[in-house]
Amino acid sequence: MLGIAAALWFDHLLRRAGRADLVQLDASAVPFLLAIVTASTVGAVLAARRPRHPVGWLLLGLGASTGLSGFVDGYAPYGLLARPGSLPAARWPAIYSPGVTVAGIACVGFVLLLTPTGSLPMGGGWRWWARVAAAAPVLFLVALTLEREPLEPTYRSVTNPLGPRALQLPMGITGVVASGTTVVAVVVGTLSLVVRFRRARGTERQQLRWVALAAVLVSLAILVALAGMGVGSELVISWAAGLCFAVLPLAIGAAVLRYRLYDLDRIVSRTLAYGLLTVLLGGGYAGAVLGLGQLLGQDSSLVVAAATLAVAAAFQPARRRVQELVDRRFDRRRYDAARTVAAFSARLREELDLDTLSAELLAVVGQTVQPASASLWLRPPTGHARPLSPVDN
């Protein structure tokens, strides 16, 4: 939060200095700010509840690096370009600004590599790669320290007093290799999740299903971002990219905390159902307003009232139909079990024979719950229970 506040303050100073072209935060930056706040919040929760789990601290590191980047990218432009000499030691933020970004990318790579257990995947090669991924950002900082000119083209006029001219080319190559390795670490971390999912069993597999759900949503957001690039809409691109960065920390936090692992199918089902319901009712509301507006006039209050009443009346029937459709397609087992129970409830009102009811009840339990064995006991008036119909499946 301090980094965001510093970025806003420096943007204000840059506008006053007539350098609005150097500001960081505008409408397109709002999704990224929300994503960073989300990552930091999830990191704080994980660090508080699972202090020995490294993913929470890595998410906090990602938030801290982003906040520091906001400060650095405001301090250096104002002190070097907008008001030269107005801020002390402005050259150092200009020199180390790329290092803050690389540190944040390194945190993302390790978050993916250590999710959800907090340890590396099984196999010796992962430990070797973790050492390489940890050394890359350190090597990048060394390259920045010894490079003669900053990497940022904006600050080419700045000279690094610690960088010998003879090391300009070697340090430049070292910086490119180290930053490239850090980016590759994100790809390798993503592949490690795929490997984990294929090998995982039990609780770990349920945890990774949260991440898989987030991956599906991120893939859809990437498609939206590509569509935004096709139509040239920066706002669509920024919101789609911000969604990518916000969804993953939430899914990772749920996976690490083991939040409702075995209810994930139900959560997905409800999400799809209410999403479709929102689209259908929203479209119906807009169609009713536009259609009736042509007859009664756009400013008529009757149009809004009639459309609102129609949507309110259609909500419950539409919700039941949509939920039934989603369950039938994505949660067939639960759908079949619900229909079996409903059919048994209907027969229960008409059946009077106790033996027939006992047999049907055990059959319904066997179909829906699928236990290894089931038995039914009824308590007679004397208070002694007796088994009526034991059934083994």
N, C-alpha and C positions, 0 to 999 in steps of 0.2 A: 504493500500500500504506500509506503514511503517513496518507493521508486516511481509509482504512478503520479503521486503528488509532485515529486521533483520534475517529472517530465511535463506535467501541466504548467508548472511555474516557469520552466525554461521556454516552453512554447509561448507563454504570455510575453516573456522578455524578448524573444525573437520577433514576435509580431510588432512590438513597440519599436524595435530597432529596424523595422522595415525588411526583415528577412523571413517573411512568411513561408518562403519556399523550403526552409530548413526545419519546420515544425514536424513533430513526430505523430501527434495524436489528432485524428480527424474522424469523420463518421465511419470510414472503413476500418479504423483501428478498434472500434468498440467490441466486435466479436473476439478479437485476440485478448483484449483486456478481461472480458468475461472468462475466457478459457484459462488465462493465467490465474485469475482469482479462484476458479474452480480447482485447478491443480494444487494451488497453495493450501486451500481449505481441506481438500482430501488428504494432502500430505500432513497437515497439522493433526487431523483426526487420527490417521494411522500412527503417527509418531506418538500421540498421547495414549492410544489404546494398545498398540503393538510396538513398544519402544525398541525392541530388539530386531524388528523387521526393517531391513534397509530401504525398502521401497518408499515408505513414508518420508524418510530423511532425504531421499533422492528427489522426491516431488517438491519438498521444501527447498532443496538446492536449485531445482528448476525455477521455482518462483523467485528465489533470491537473485539468481543470475539475470532473470528477466527484469526485475526491479532495478538492479545495478546497471543493466544495459540502458534502461530509461534515463537514469541519472547521467551516465557517461555520454550518451548520444545527445543530451541537451547541454551539458557542461562544455564539451569540446567545441561544438559549432558556435556557441555564444562567445566563448573566450578566445577563439581563434579567427572566426569569420565575421560575426556580427559586430562585436566590440573587441577588437584585438587588444590584448594586454589588460582587459578588465578583470579577468579571473586568474589567480595564481596557478602555475603548473598545469595549464590547459593542454600542453603537448602530451602529457602522459595518458590522460583519458583517450586522446586521439590515437595514440600508439597501441594501447591495450584494448581498445573497443572490440576488435574481432575476437580477442581471447575470451571475453565474456560470453559472446554468442556461441563459440565452440564449447565452452564449459556447459552451457545449457543443453546443447545437442548431446554431449556426452552423458548427461544425466538421463536424457530420454532413452539412450541406448541401454544403459544399465537398468533402468526401470523395466524395459521389455525383457532384458536378459534374466532378471531375478524374479519376475512375476510368475506364479503367485506364492511360491514357497519361501522366497528370500534367499535361496541357494541356487547355484548353477545347475543346469541340467546334467544328467548322468553322462559321464564320458570324459576322458582326459583332455580332449581337444578344446573343450569349453574353458577350462582353466587357463590354458595357454592363450586363448583369444581374449579372455578377460584381462590378462596382464597387458596385452597389446593395446586394447581399448582404453585402459587406464593410463598407459604411458603416452598415448597420442596427444591429449590436450596439454599435458605437461611439456612435451616436446614442442608443441605449438607456441606455448608461452615463452620458451627459451628462444625460439626463432624470432618472435616479436621483440624480445629484449635485445637481440644482437643484430637485427635487421636495420639497415641504414635509413630506409624510408618506410613510413607507415603503409599498410596494405590498402587502407581506404583511399581511393582516388581523390576524395574531397580534400584530404590533408597532405597532398604531395609536397606542399611547400614546407612542411615540418620536417626537421631533421632529428634523428635519434642520436643523442650524444654518446650513447653506449655502443652504437653499432659501427664496427670498423667497415670501411669501404670494401676491403678485400673479401668480407663475408657476405656481401649483399646477395650475390647469386646463390651460394650454398644455403644461406638461411631462407631465401625465397623458395627454393626447391623443398627444403625441409618443412616449411610452413604449409605448402600445398599438399605434400604427402600426409602430414599429420592431420590437417583438416579433412582431407579426403578419407582417411582412415576412420575419423570420428563419424562422418556421415555413413560410411559403410557399416559401422557398428550398429546404427539404427536398423539397417536392413537385416543384419545378422541377428539382432535381438528379435525382430519379427519372425524370422525363420526358426529361432529357438522356441517360440511359442507354438509353432506348427509341430515341431518335433515333440515338445512336451505333450501336446494334445493327443498325438498318435500313441504315445507310450503311457499316458496317465490312466489311472483307474480310480474308482471311488471318489473321495472328496476332491482330490486335485482335478479330476476331470470335470466335476461339477463347477469348480472354481473357474476353470478355463472356458467354460461355456459362457460365462459373463463376458470374457474378453472376446470370444467368437461373436457374440451378439454385437458388441461395440464395433468389431471389424466389419460386420455387415453394414452397420449404419455409416461408418466412415467411408466404405466403398460407395454407398449411395451419395454421400456428401461430395466425394471426389467427382462423381458423374455430374452432379449439379455444378460444381466448380468448372468442369470442362465445358459444360453448356454455357456458363457465364462468360468463359473466355471466348466462346464462339460468337456470342452476341455483343461482346465488348463491355460487359457490365462488371465493373470493379466491386460494386456493392454485393452482388451475388457471390462473386469469388471470395470476398473477405468473410461473408457470413458462412459460406460452406466450409472454408478452411478453419474458421473459428469453431464450428461445430465439431470438426475432426479433433481439434485439440482439447475440447471440453468433454467429449463423450468418453474418450479413453481413460482419463483419470477417474471418472466416476465408476466405470466398469472395473478398473483395477482395484479401486477402494472396496467395492462390493465383493470382489473375488477374495481379496486378502482378509477382509473381516468375515468372510463366509456368510454373507447376508442372503438369507432365503435361497440357499443353493438349490434345494429340491422343489422350490416353487417357481423356478424360472420359466417353465413351460406355461404356467398359468399367467405369469407376468407378461410374457410375450403375447399370449392370447388376448389378454385384456388390452394391451397396448394397441394391437392391430384392430381390435373391435372398436375401441373408442376413437382411434384415428379414422377408420372408415366412417364411423358414425358422425364424426365432426365434418368430414368432407361432404357426406350426403345431406345432412341437415343444413350445413352452411350453404351448399349449392341450392337446396330447396328454398331456403330463406331468401337468398338473393334472387332466385327465379320468381318467387311469389311477389317480392317487392317490385321487381321490374315489370312483371306481367300485369299486376293490379295497378301499378303506377301508370301504365298506358291507358287504363280505363278510367281511373279516378283522379289522375293528376299526381305528379311526382311529390307535391308538398302535402298530400292528404295524410292526416294522421291515421285514417282508417287502414291505409295500406300497411303501415308498420304494425298496427294492432292486430290486423288479420293474419299477417305473416307470423307474428310472434305466437299467437294462439295456435296456429296450425303446426308450428314446430314443437310447441309444448305438448300438443295432443299426440304428435307422432313420435315423441322421444322414446317412451317405454316400449311400444310395439316394435319400433325400428331397432332399439337396442337388443331386444330379445332375438329378433331375426338375424341381425348382424353377428351377435355372439354365437348363435347356433351355427351360422355359416362358417365362422372362423374355427370353432371347435371341431366341426365336422371335417375341416380340411387340415388343420394343424394340430389338433389334440383329439384324435379319433378315439383313443381308449377312454378318455374321460367322457366324451360325448356318448359312446356306446353304454358306458356304465350309468350315466344319467338317464338314458332312455330305458334301460333295464329296470332301474329303481322306480321310474315313473309308471311303467307298465305294471310292476308288482303292486304299487300303491293303488292303482285302479282296480286290480283284482281283489285286493285286500278288503275292499268295501262290500264285496258281494260273496266272498267265500266264507263258509261257516264251519267246514270240516277242519278240525284241529290238525289231524295228521297231514292233510293236503297242504295246509298253510305251513306246517313245519318243513315239509319237503321243499316247497317252493322258496321259503325263506333261505334255506341252506343252499339251494341252487343259485339264488340271486347273490348271496355272499360269495359263493365260489366263482361266479362270473365276474363280479365287480372288483372284489378285494383279492381274489386268487390266493387264499391261504393254503398252507400245506395240509391242514386238517381243520374241520369245523364241527362243533357239536352244539346242540340246542338244549337248554334246561328250562323247565317251567316250574314255578313254585306252587305246589298244591296248597289248599287251605290249611293243612296241618303244619305248614312251615318247613317241610322237608323237601329239598330240591331233588328231582329225579331227571336223568337224561332221557330225552325222547328220541332224538334222531342223530346219532353220530355219523358223520360222513368224512371219509378220507379222500383227499384229492391226490 
